[in-house]
Amino acid sequence: AMMAALTQGVFNHNLPWDMLGLGAAIIIAFIVLNQIIKIWQLELSILAVAIGMYLPLSSSLPLFLGGVIALLSKRILFKREQITKINQKESAQIKWQCGLLLACGLVAGAALMDVLLAIPMGIAGNPDILVLLPKNKAFLANGLGILTVLGIGYWFYRIAISEK
């Protein structure tokens, strides 16, 4: 929707320049802040900040949780490997990349499933055609969703730290 609005604004010559300027200023401020905090060996993900600015919270939260899981896995993995030798560092990096590759595959699979699930919804003209639980059981669906995220996080962790 955002890209469609931006494209229409370009073609209709009515872009909200004040909002584009504000977004650019915020990102420039975060780039400067990122350079400052590199003194303490910290780093911000400018892409994550940009995504957080334009995606709704319901879309940003899974990205945030994934980032937290990735950060914790990386810290535990590199600490466990006791990186003192080059070959141990390379081993930890390879394990980390296995987890990253798994995450990329899950994102691609989720995108494909979204497209496949859109087909019956589009044909029926009803986005609720595949709903399994009644609305009064939404707490159960939310609980299962949280358990699924925790389970996938644990699975990523196990894949990343497994011995090769």
TIKOLZA-372066 format. One record per residue: residue in three letters; x, y, z of N, C-alpha, C, O in turn. Coordinates in Angstrom, 2 decimals, always signed. Layout:
N
REC  res       nX       nY       nZ      caX      caY      caZ       cX       cY       cZ       oX       oY       oZ
REC  ALA        X        Y        Z        X        Y        Z        X        Y        Z        X        Y        Z
...
//
This chain:
164
REC  res       nX       nY       nZ      caX      caY      caZ       cX       cY       cZ       oX       oY       oZ
REC  ALA    +0.83    -1.19    +0.00    +0.00    +0.00    +0.00    +0.87    +1.25    +0.00    +0.57    +2.23    -0.67
REC  MET    +1.97    +1.19    +0.77    +2.86    +2.35    +0.81    +3.50    +2.60    -0.54    +3.59    +3.74    -1.00
REC  MET    +3.96    +1.53    -1.19    +4.61    +1.69    -2.49    +3.60    +2.18    -3.53    +3.94    +2.98    -4.40
REC  ALA    +2.36    +1.69    -3.45    +1.33    +2.15    -4.38    +1.06    +3.63    -4.18    +0.93    +4.38    -5.15
REC  ALA    +0.97    +4.06    -2.91    +0.73    +5.48    -2.64    +1.89    +6.34    -3.12    +1.68    +7.43    -3.65
REC  LEU    +3.10    +5.86    -2.94    +4.27    +6.60    -3.39    +4.30    +6.69    -4.92    +4.60    +7.75    -5.47
REC  THR    +3.99    +5.60    -5.59    +3.96    +5.60    -7.06    +2.89    +6.54    -7.59    +3.12    +7.29    -8.54
REC  GLN    +1.71    +6.49    -6.97    +0.64    +7.41    -7.39    +1.04    +8.85    -7.15    +0.74    +9.72    -7.97
REC  GLY    +1.72    +9.11    -6.04    +2.19   +10.47    -5.76    +3.18   +10.95    -6.80    +3.16   +12.13    -7.16
REC  VAL    +4.05   +10.06    -7.28    +5.02   +10.45    -8.32    +4.29   +10.78    -9.61    +4.56   +11.81   -10.23
REC  PHE    +3.37    +9.90   -10.02    +2.66   +10.12   -11.28    +1.68   +11.28   -11.22    +1.46   +11.95   -12.23
REC  ASN    +1.08   +11.53   -10.05    +0.11   +12.63    -9.92    +0.74   +13.93    -9.46    +0.05   +14.93    -9.28
REC  HIS    +2.05   +13.92    -9.26    +2.80   +15.11    -8.82    +2.26   +15.68    -7.52    +2.12   +16.89    -7.38
REC  ASN    +1.95   +14.81    -6.56    +1.49   +15.29    -5.26    +2.13   +14.48    -4.13    +1.43   +13.99    -3.24
REC  LEU    +3.44   +14.35    -4.17    +4.15   +13.64    -3.10    +4.14   +14.47    -1.82    +4.25   +15.69    -1.87
REC  PRO    +4.00   +13.81    -0.69    +4.06   +14.54    +0.59    +5.53   +14.81    +0.97    +6.12   +14.07    +1.76
REC  TRP    +6.10   +15.86    +0.40    +7.52   +16.14    +0.56    +7.89   +16.38    +2.03    +9.01   +16.06    +2.44
REC  ASP    +6.97   +16.94    +2.81    +7.28   +17.17    +4.22    +7.50   +15.84    +4.95    +8.41   +15.74    +5.78
REC  MET    +6.68   +14.84    +4.65    +6.85   +13.54    +5.29    +8.11   +12.82    +4.78    +8.81   +12.17    +5.56
REC  LEU    +8.39   +12.94    +3.49    +9.61   +12.34    +2.95   +10.84   +13.00    +3.56   +11.81   +12.32    +3.89
REC  GLY   +10.80   +14.31    +3.72   +11.92   +15.03    +4.34   +12.10   +14.64    +5.79   +13.23   +14.48    +6.26
REC  LEU   +10.99   +14.48    +6.52   +11.07   +14.06    +7.92   +11.67   +12.67    +8.03   +12.53   +12.42    +8.88
REC  GLY   +11.23   +11.76    +7.17   +11.80   +10.40    +7.18   +13.28   +10.41    +6.87   +14.06    +9.69    +7.50
REC  ALA   +13.69   +11.22    +5.89   +15.11   +11.32    +5.54   +15.91   +11.89    +6.70   +17.02   +11.43    +6.97
REC  ALA   +15.36   +12.90    +7.38   +16.06   +13.50    +8.52   +16.22   +12.49    +9.66   +17.27   +12.44   +10.30
REC  ILE   +15.19   +11.70    +9.91   +15.27   +10.69   +10.97   +16.35    +9.67   +10.64   +17.15    +9.30   +11.51
REC  ILE   +16.38    +9.21    +9.40   +17.39    +8.21    +9.02   +18.79    +8.81    +9.09   +19.72    +8.13    +9.54
REC  ILE   +18.96   +10.05    +8.66   +20.28   +10.70    +8.76   +20.70   +10.81   +10.22   +21.87   +10.58   +10.55
REC  ALA   +19.75   +11.15   +11.11   +20.06   +11.22   +12.54   +20.49    +9.85   +13.06   +21.43    +9.76   +13.86
REC  PHE   +19.83    +8.79   +12.63   +20.22    +7.45   +13.07   +21.58    +7.04   +12.50   +22.33    +6.32   +13.16
REC  ILE   +21.89    +7.47   +11.30   +23.22    +7.18   +10.74   +24.30    +7.87   +11.57   +25.33    +7.26   +11.87
REC  VAL   +24.07    +9.13   +11.93   +25.03    +9.85   +12.77   +25.14    +9.18   +14.14   +26.24    +8.98   +14.65
REC  LEU   +23.99    +8.82   +14.73   +23.99    +8.13   +16.02   +24.75    +6.81   +15.93   +25.49    +6.44   +16.84
REC  ASN   +24.57    +6.10   +14.83   +25.27    +4.83   +14.62   +26.78    +5.04   +14.60   +27.52    +4.23   +15.16
REC  GLN   +27.23    +6.11   +13.97   +28.67    +6.39   +13.93   +29.20    +6.72   +15.32   +30.33    +6.38   +15.67
REC  ILE   +28.37    +7.39   +16.12   +28.79    +7.76   +17.47   +28.89    +6.52   +18.36   +29.87    +6.36   +19.09
REC  ILE   +27.90    +5.65   +18.31   +27.91    +4.49   +19.22   +28.89    +3.41   +18.79   +29.13    +2.46   +19.54
REC  LYS   +29.46    +3.53   +17.60   +30.49    +2.57   +17.19   +31.73    +2.69   +18.08   +32.56    +1.78   +18.12
REC  ILE   +31.85    +3.81   +18.79   +32.96    +3.99   +19.74   +32.90    +2.90   +20.80   +33.94    +2.42   +21.25
REC  TRP   +31.69    +2.52   +21.21   +31.50    +1.50   +22.24   +31.26    +0.12   +21.63   +30.74    -0.77   +22.30
REC  GLN   +31.62    -0.05   +20.38   +31.45    -1.29   +19.63   +30.00    -1.75   +19.60   +29.71    -2.95   +19.70
REC  LEU   +29.08    -0.80   +19.48   +27.66    -1.08   +19.29   +27.28    -0.63   +17.89   +27.97    +0.18   +17.27
REC  GLU   +26.19    -1.17   +17.39   +25.77    -0.79   +16.05   +24.26    -0.91   +15.92   +23.65    -1.86   +16.41
REC  LEU   +23.67    +0.07   +15.25   +22.25    +0.04   +14.92   +22.07    -0.51   +13.52   +22.92    -0.31   +12.65
REC  SER   +20.98    -1.19   +13.31   +20.64    -1.62   +11.96   +19.76    -0.53   +11.34   +18.59    -0.38   +11.70
REC  ILE   +20.31    +0.21   +10.42   +19.57    +1.31    +9.79   +18.38    +0.75    +9.02   +17.32    +1.38    +8.97
REC  LEU   +18.54    -0.42    +8.41   +17.44    -1.04    +7.70   +16.30    -1.37    +8.65   +15.13    -1.18    +8.32
REC  ALA   +16.63    -1.87    +9.84   +15.59    -2.18   +10.83   +14.86    -0.92   +11.27   +13.64    -0.95   +11.46
REC  VAL   +15.58    +0.17   +11.43   +14.94    +1.44   +11.80   +13.99    +1.88   +10.69   +12.86    +2.30   +10.95
REC  ALA   +14.45    +1.77    +9.45   +13.61    +2.18    +8.31   +12.37    +1.30    +8.21   +11.27    +1.81    +7.95
REC  ILE   +12.53    +0.00    +8.40   +11.38    -0.90    +8.35   +10.41    -0.57    +9.47    +9.19    -0.55    +9.26
REC  GLY   +10.93    -0.30   +10.65   +10.09    +0.06   +11.78    +9.33    +1.36   +11.56    +8.27    +1.57   +12.14
REC  MET    +9.88    +2.24   +10.73    +9.22    +3.52   +10.47    +8.00    +3.36    +9.57    +7.02    +4.08    +9.74
REC  TYR    +8.05    +2.44    +8.62    +6.94    +2.40    +7.66    +6.05    +1.18    +7.77    +4.96    +1.17    +7.18
REC  LEU    +6.46    +0.15    +8.50    +5.59    -1.01    +8.66    +4.74    -0.85    +9.92    +5.20    -0.24   +10.89
REC  PRO    +3.53    -1.38    +9.92    +2.73    -1.36   +11.14    +3.35    -2.26   +12.21    +4.16    -3.13   +11.89
REC  LEU    +2.97    -2.04   +13.46    +3.54    -2.79   +14.57    +3.31    -4.30   +14.41    +4.16    -5.10   +14.80
REC  SER    +2.17    -4.68   +13.85    +1.89    -6.10   +13.68    +2.88    -6.77   +12.74    +3.14    -7.97   +12.85
REC  SER    +3.45    -6.00   +11.80    +4.47    -6.55   +10.90    +5.87    -6.38   +11.46    +6.75    -7.19   +11.19
REC  SER    +6.09    -5.33   +12.24    +7.41    -5.05   +12.79    +7.76    -5.97   +13.96    +8.93    -6.32   +14.14
REC  LEU    +6.77    -6.36   +14.74    +7.03    -7.17   +15.92    +7.69    -8.51   +15.59    +8.66    -8.88   +16.26
REC  PRO    +7.22    -9.25   +14.57    +7.93   -10.49   +14.23    +9.38   -10.24   +13.80   +10.27   -11.04   +14.10
REC  LEU    +9.61    -9.14   +13.10   +10.99    -8.81   +12.71   +11.85    -8.52   +13.94   +13.00    -8.94   +14.02
REC  PHE   +11.27    -7.81   +14.89   +11.98    -7.51   +16.13   +12.30    -8.79   +16.90   +13.42    -8.99   +17.35
REC  LEU   +11.30    -9.66   +17.04   +11.52   -10.91   +17.76   +12.57   -11.77   +17.06   +13.41   -12.38   +17.72
REC  GLY   +12.53   -11.80   +15.74   +13.55   -12.54   +14.99   +14.94   -11.97   +15.22   +15.91   -12.71   +15.34
REC  GLY   +15.03   -10.65   +15.27   +16.31   -10.01   +15.53   +16.84   -10.32   +16.93   +18.03   -10.54   +17.11
REC  VAL   +15.93   -10.35   +17.91   +16.34   -10.69   +19.28   +16.83   -12.14   +19.34   +17.85   -12.43   +19.95
REC  ILE   +16.10   -13.04   +18.70   +16.51   -14.45   +18.67   +17.87   -14.58   +17.99   +18.74   -15.33   +18.45
REC  ALA   +18.06   -13.85   +16.88   +19.33   -13.92   +16.17   +20.48   -13.37   +17.03   +21.56   -13.96   +17.08
REC  LEU   +20.23   -12.26   +17.70   +21.27   -11.67   +18.55   +21.66   -12.61   +19.69   +22.84   -12.83   +19.94
REC  LEU   +20.65   -13.16   +20.37   +20.94   -14.07   +21.47   +21.66   -15.33   +20.99   +22.61   -15.79   +21.63
REC  SER   +21.22   -15.87   +19.86   +21.87   -17.07   +19.32   +23.32   -16.78   +18.97   +24.21   -17.59   +19.24
REC  LYS   +23.55   -15.62   +18.36   +24.92   -15.29   +17.95   +25.82   -15.10   +19.16   +26.95   -15.58   +19.18
REC  ARG   +25.31   -14.41   +20.17   +26.12   -14.19   +21.37   +26.44   -15.51   +22.07   +27.58   -15.75   +22.46
REC  ILE   +25.44   -16.36   +22.21   +25.66   -17.65   +22.88   +26.61   -18.51   +22.06   +27.51   -19.14   +22.61
REC  LEU   +26.40   -18.52   +20.75   +27.25   -19.34   +19.88   +28.70   -18.90   +19.93   +29.59   -19.73   +20.11
REC  PHE   +28.95   -17.60   +19.79   +30.33   -17.13   +19.75   +30.98   -17.21   +21.13   +32.19   -17.42   +21.23
REC  LYS   +30.19   -17.06   +22.19   +30.74   -17.22   +23.54   +31.08   -18.68   +23.80   +32.11   -18.98   +24.39
REC  ARG   +30.20   -19.58   +23.35   +30.42   -21.00   +23.57   +31.64   -21.51   +22.82   +32.36   -22.38   +23.30
REC  GLU   +31.87   -20.96   +21.66   +33.01   -21.40   +20.85   +34.33   -20.87   +21.42   +35.41   -21.27   +20.98
REC  GLN   +34.25   -19.96   +22.39   +35.44   -19.37   +23.00   +36.44   -18.97   +21.93   +37.52   -19.54   +21.79
REC  ILE   +36.03   -17.97   +21.19   +36.78   -17.59   +20.01   +38.14   -17.03   +20.41   +38.26   -15.87   +20.81
REC  THR   +39.13   -17.85   +20.30   +40.51   -17.43   +20.54   +41.38   -17.80   +19.35   +42.42   -17.19   +19.11
REC  LYS   +40.94   -18.81   +18.62   +41.71   -19.26   +17.46   +40.92   -18.98   +16.19   +39.69   -18.91   +16.22
REC  ILE   +41.61   -18.84   +15.11   +40.97   -18.53   +13.82   +39.99   -19.63   +13.43   +38.88   -19.32   +13.01
REC  ASN   +40.37   -20.90   +13.56   +39.49   -21.97   +13.10   +38.21   -22.04   +13.94   +37.15   -22.40   +13.42
REC  GLN   +38.29   -21.70   +15.24   +37.08   -21.67   +16.05   +36.16   -20.53   +15.61   +34.94   -20.68   +15.59
REC  LYS   +36.76   -19.41   +15.26   +35.95   -18.28   +14.79   +35.26   -18.64   +13.48   +34.08   -18.32   +13.29
REC  GLU   +35.98   -19.29   +12.59   +35.38   -19.71   +11.33   +34.27   -20.73   +11.56   +33.25   -20.70   +10.88
REC  SER   +34.46   -21.64   +12.51   +33.44   -22.64   +12.83   +32.18   -21.95   +13.36   +31.07   -22.31   +12.97
REC  ALA   +32.35   -20.98   +14.23   +31.20   -20.25   +14.77   +30.50   -19.48   +13.66   +29.27   -19.40   +13.63
REC  GLN   +31.27   -18.90   +12.74   +30.67   -18.14   +11.64   +29.87   -19.06   +10.73   +28.79   -18.68   +10.27
REC  ILE   +30.37   -20.25   +10.45   +29.65   -21.20    +9.61   +28.34   -21.62   +10.28   +27.30   -21.69    +9.62
REC  LYS   +28.38   -21.89   +11.58   +27.16   -22.26   +12.30   +26.15   -21.11   +12.28   +24.95   -21.32   +12.10
REC  TRP   +26.65   -19.90   +12.47   +25.78   -18.72   +12.44   +25.13   -18.59   +11.06   +23.94   -18.30   +10.97
REC  GLN   +25.88   -18.81   +10.01   +25.34   -18.71    +8.66   +24.31   -19.80    +8.38   +23.39   -19.56    +7.60
REC  CYS   +24.43   -20.97    +8.99   +23.41   -22.02    +8.84   +22.08   -21.54    +9.40   +21.04   -21.73    +8.77
REC  GLY   +22.11   -20.93   +10.57   +20.89   -20.38   +11.16   +20.31   -19.26   +10.31   +19.09   -19.17   +10.15
REC  LEU   +21.17   -18.42    +9.77   +20.72   -17.33    +8.92   +20.09   -17.86    +7.64   +19.07   -17.34    +7.19
REC  LEU   +20.69   -18.88    +7.06   +20.14   -19.49    +5.86   +18.78   -20.13    +6.15   +17.87   -20.05    +5.33
REC  LEU   +18.64   -20.74    +7.29   +17.36   -21.32    +7.69   +16.30   -20.22    +7.81   +15.17   -20.39    +7.36
REC  ALA   +16.66   -19.10    +8.42   +15.72   -17.99    +8.58   +15.29   -17.44    +7.22   +14.11   -17.16    +7.01
REC  CYS   +16.23   -17.30    +6.30   +15.90   -16.81    +4.95   +14.95   -17.77    +4.25   +14.02   -17.34    +3.56
REC  GLY   +15.18   -19.06    +4.42   +14.29   -20.05    +3.82   +12.89   -19.98    +4.40   +11.91   -20.13    +3.67
REC  LEU   +12.79   -19.75    +5.70   +11.47   -19.62    +6.31   +10.74   -18.37    +5.84    +9.52   -18.40    +5.63
REC  VAL   +11.48   -17.28    +5.66   +10.85   -16.06    +5.14   +10.35   -16.28    +3.72    +9.23   -15.88    +3.38
REC  ALA   +11.17   -16.92    +2.89   +10.74   -17.19    +1.51    +9.56   -18.14    +1.49    +8.62   -17.95    +0.72
REC  GLY    +9.58   -19.16    +2.34    +8.46   -20.10    +2.41    +7.19   -19.41    +2.88    +6.11   -19.71    +2.38
REC  ALA    +7.31   -18.51    +3.84    +6.13   -17.77    +4.33    +5.55   -16.90    +3.23    +4.33   -16.80    +3.09
REC  ALA    +6.42   -16.27    +2.43    +5.92   -15.45    +1.33    +5.20   -16.31    +0.29    +4.15   -15.91    -0.22
REC  LEU    +5.74   -17.48    -0.02    +5.07   -18.39    -0.96    +3.73   -18.87    -0.41    +2.75   -18.96    -1.15
REC  MET    +3.68   -19.17    +0.88    +2.43   -19.62    +1.50    +1.39   -18.50    +1.48    +0.20   -18.75    +1.30
REC  ASP    +1.84   -17.25    +1.67    +0.90   -16.13    +1.60    +0.25   -16.06    +0.23    -0.95   -15.83    +0.11
REC  VAL    +1.05   -16.26    -0.80    +0.52   -16.24    -2.16    -0.44   -17.42    -2.37    -1.53   -17.25    -2.92
REC  LEU    -0.04   -18.61    -1.94    -0.90   -19.78    -2.11    -2.21   -19.66    -1.33    -3.26   -20.06    -1.82
REC  LEU    -2.14   -19.12    -0.12    -3.35   -18.96    +0.68    -4.25   -17.85    +0.14    -5.46   -17.85    +0.39
REC  ALA    -3.68   -16.93    -0.59    -4.49   -15.84    -1.17    -5.38   -16.36    -2.30    -6.41   -15.76    -2.60
REC  ILE    -5.00   -17.46    -2.92    -5.78   -17.99    -4.05    -7.19   -18.39    -3.62    -8.16   -17.89    -4.20
REC  PRO    -7.36   -19.28    -2.62    -8.74   -19.62    -2.24    -9.50   -18.41    -1.66   -10.71   -18.29    -1.85
REC  MET    -8.79   -17.54    -0.97    -9.45   -16.36    -0.42    -9.94   -15.44    -1.54   -11.03   -14.86    -1.45
REC  GLY    -9.13   -15.30    -2.57    -9.52   -14.47    -3.71   -10.66   -15.08    -4.50   -11.57   -14.37    -4.92
REC  ILE   -10.62   -16.39    -4.70   -11.69   -17.06    -5.44   -13.01   -16.95    -4.69   -14.05   -16.66    -5.29
REC  ALA   -12.97   -17.17    -3.38   -14.19   -17.12    -2.57   -14.62   -15.68    -2.27   -15.78   -15.44    -1.94
REC  GLY   -13.69   -14.75    -2.37   -14.00   -13.37    -2.02   -14.20   -13.18    -0.53   -14.87   -12.24    -0.10
REC  ASN   -13.63   -14.08    +0.26   -13.81   -14.04    +1.70   -12.46   -14.34    +2.37   -11.95   -15.46    +2.24
REC  PRO   -11.89   -13.38    +3.08   -10.59   -13.64    +3.73   -10.69   -14.60    +4.91    -9.67   -15.08    +5.40
REC  ASP   -11.89   -14.87    +5.38   -12.07   -15.77    +6.52   -12.40   -17.20    +6.12   -12.81   -18.00    +6.96
REC  ILE   -12.22   -17.54    +4.86   -12.61   -18.87    +4.38   -11.80   -20.00    +5.03   -12.29   -21.12    +5.17
REC  LEU   -10.57   -19.70    +5.43    -9.72   -20.74    +6.00    -9.64   -20.66    +7.53    -8.79   -21.32    +8.13
REC  VAL   -10.48   -19.88    +8.16   -10.48   -19.75    +9.61   -10.90   -21.08   +10.24   -11.91   -21.66    +9.85
REC  LEU   -10.13   -21.53   +11.19   -10.41   -22.81   +11.84   -11.13   -22.67   +13.18   -11.91   -23.54   +13.56
REC  LEU   -10.88   -21.58   +13.88   -11.47   -21.38   +15.20   -12.48   -20.24   +15.18   -12.31   -19.28   +14.43
REC  PRO   -13.52   -20.33   +15.98   -14.44   -19.20   +16.07   -13.77   -18.00   +16.75   -12.75   -18.16   +17.42
REC  LYS   -14.34   -16.81   +16.56   -13.72   -15.59   +17.08   -13.59   -15.60   +18.60   -12.67   -14.98   +19.14
REC  ASN   -14.48   -16.31   +19.29   -14.37   -16.33   +20.74   -13.21   -17.20   +21.24   -12.94   -17.24   +22.44
REC  LYS   -12.52   -17.87   +20.35   -11.36   -18.70   +20.69   -10.06   -18.04   +20.21    -9.05   -18.71   +20.04
REC  ALA   -10.10   -16.72   +19.98    -8.92   -16.02   +19.47    -7.74   -16.14   +20.44    -6.59   -16.20   +20.00
REC  PHE    -8.01   -16.19   +21.74    -6.93   -16.33   +22.72    -6.15   -17.62   +22.48    -4.93   -17.65   +22.66
REC  LEU    -6.84   -18.68   +22.07    -6.17   -19.95   +21.80    -5.27   -19.82   +20.58    -4.13   -20.31   +20.58
REC  ALA    -5.77   -19.17   +19.54    -4.96   -18.96   +18.34    -3.74   -18.11   +18.66    -2.64   -18.40   +18.18
REC  ASN    -3.91   -17.05   +19.46    -2.78   -16.20   +19.83    -1.76   -16.98   +20.66    -0.55   -16.85   +20.46
REC  GLY    -2.25   -17.79   +21.60    -1.35   -18.61   +22.40    -0.56   -19.60   +21.56    +0.63   -19.79   +21.76
REC  LEU    -1.25   -20.23   +20.61    -0.55   -21.16   +19.71    +0.48   -20.42   +18.85    +1.55   -20.95   +18.56
REC  GLY    +0.15   -19.21   +18.44    +1.10   -18.41   +17.67    +2.35   -18.09   +18.47    +3.47   -18.18   +17.96
REC  ILE    +2.17   -17.72   +19.73    +3.32   -17.42   +20.60    +4.16   -18.67   +20.82    +5.39   -18.61   +20.75
REC  LEU    +3.51   -19.79   +21.08    +4.25   -21.04   +21.26    +5.02   -21.43   +19.99    +6.13   -21.95   +20.06
REC  THR    +4.41   -21.18   +18.84    +5.08   -21.48   +17.57    +6.33   -20.63   +17.41    +7.38   -21.14   +17.01
REC  VAL    +6.23   -19.33   +17.71    +7.40   -18.45   +17.60    +8.50   -18.90   +18.55    +9.67   -18.94   +18.17
REC  LEU    +8.13   -19.24   +19.78    +9.14   -19.72   +20.73    +9.77   -21.03   +20.25   +10.98   -21.22   +20.37
REC  GLY    +8.94   -21.93   +19.71    +9.47   -23.19   +19.20   +10.41   -23.00   +18.01   +11.45   -23.65   +17.93
REC  ILE   +10.05   -22.11   +17.11   +10.92   -21.84   +15.96   +12.22   -21.18   +16.43   +13.29   -21.49   +15.91
REC  GLY   +12.12   -20.29   +17.42   +13.32   -19.67   +17.97   +14.26   -20.70   +18.57   +15.47   -20.65   +18.35
REC  TYR   +13.69   -21.65   +19.32   +14.50   -22.71   +19.89   +15.10   -23.59   +18.79   +16.25   -24.01   +18.89
REC  TRP   +14.31   -23.87   +17.76   +14.80   -24.68   +16.63   +15.98   -23.98   +15.95   +16.98   -24.62   +15.64
REC  PHE   +15.87   -22.67   +15.72   +16.98   -21.90   +15.11   +18.22   -22.02   +15.98   +19.33   -22.24   +15.48
REC  TYR   +18.03   -21.86   +17.28   +19.14   -21.93   +18.20   +19.82   -23.30   +18.11   +21.05   -23.38   +18.04
REC  ARG   +19.04   -24.37   +18.11   +19.60   -25.72   +18.04   +20.33   -25.95   +16.72   +21.39   -26.58   +16.70
REC  ILE   +19.76   -25.45   +15.62   +20.43   -25.61   +14.31   +21.75   -24.84   +14.30   +22.77   -25.34   +13.83
REC  ALA   +21.72   -23.62   +14.83   +22.93   -22.78   +14.78   +24.06   -23.33   +15.65   +25.22   -23.18   +15.29
REC  ILE   +23.75   -23.95   +16.78   +24.81   -24.41   +17.67   +25.17   -25.88   +17.48   +26.07   -26.38   +18.14
REC  SER   +24.46   -26.56   +16.60   +24.72   -28.00   +16.45   +26.13   -28.23   +15.92   +26.69   -27.43   +15.18
REC  GLU   +26.68   -29.34   +16.33   +28.03   -29.72   +15.87   +27.94   -30.23   +14.44   +27.04   -31.00   +14.09
REC  LYS   +28.86   -29.80   +13.64   +28.90   -30.23   +12.24   +29.95   -31.29   +12.04   +30.13   -31.78   +10.93
//
